Amino acid sequence: MVTGAFGYTGRYITARLLESGRSVRTLTGHPNRPNPFGDRVAVAAFDFEDRRKLVGHLRGATTLYNTYWVRFPRGDVTSSGPLRTARPSSTRPRMPGCAGSST
């Protein structure tokens, strides 16, 4: 799962994953944007306020490459929205390379 697979950073991560034979899904704030990867990337609109939908989109993913971040509040979008929705069930790192990390 790559958040923002059509954005600047996500595009490069997605290309590398596809080149290595991995399947890729994306959560994006711009689901109607042209998909440069065609049918090789499954697209879903992210909605951090709907936890059930978010969990459904993430189900089955083994790794999450998160390129989403909020620099400045804009309208109803703030950096605390995704954090409030995420509420991890454990503090144990779930991603490779995060062992010992406080993130």
Secondary structure, DSSP 8 states (H G I E B T S, - for coil): -EETTTSHHHHHHHHHHHHTT--EEEEES-TTS--TTGGGEEEEE--TT-HHHHHHHHTT-S--B-----SS-BTTB-THHHHHHH--S-SS--STT-TT---
